[in-house]
Amino acid sequence: MFLLENVVYSDIVNIQQMKINEGVITTIVGASGTGKTTLLRLLNRMTNLTSGRIIYKGQNLDEIDPVEHRRKVSMLSQTPLIFDGTVEDNLQMGLQLTEKKQHHQIS
């Protein structure tokens, strides 16, 4: 799903080659400050590369609209974002952001 080639961001991330397969849960672990969050930000187009390229499903990530990309690729942050309303309202918000049909309330 993702192919990273010669990906560099400042002096934080330096990846010669990395492949993340579709349909597989991938976990990124490491000590604090080693670039885990930066890597996720790069994969989600929230941060731009210094050099190299990231391919998503055969297409250069730079050529994909960031908003459309984020609707297709979900990543969980270490710090959750809580919206006003109930727990269900917060869960439904994810569907609104992806423009998918909302489910009816559970009674």
Helices and strands as residue ranges (DSSP letters): E 2-9, E 13-20, H 36-43, E 51-56, E 59-60, G 61-63, H 66-72, H 87-97
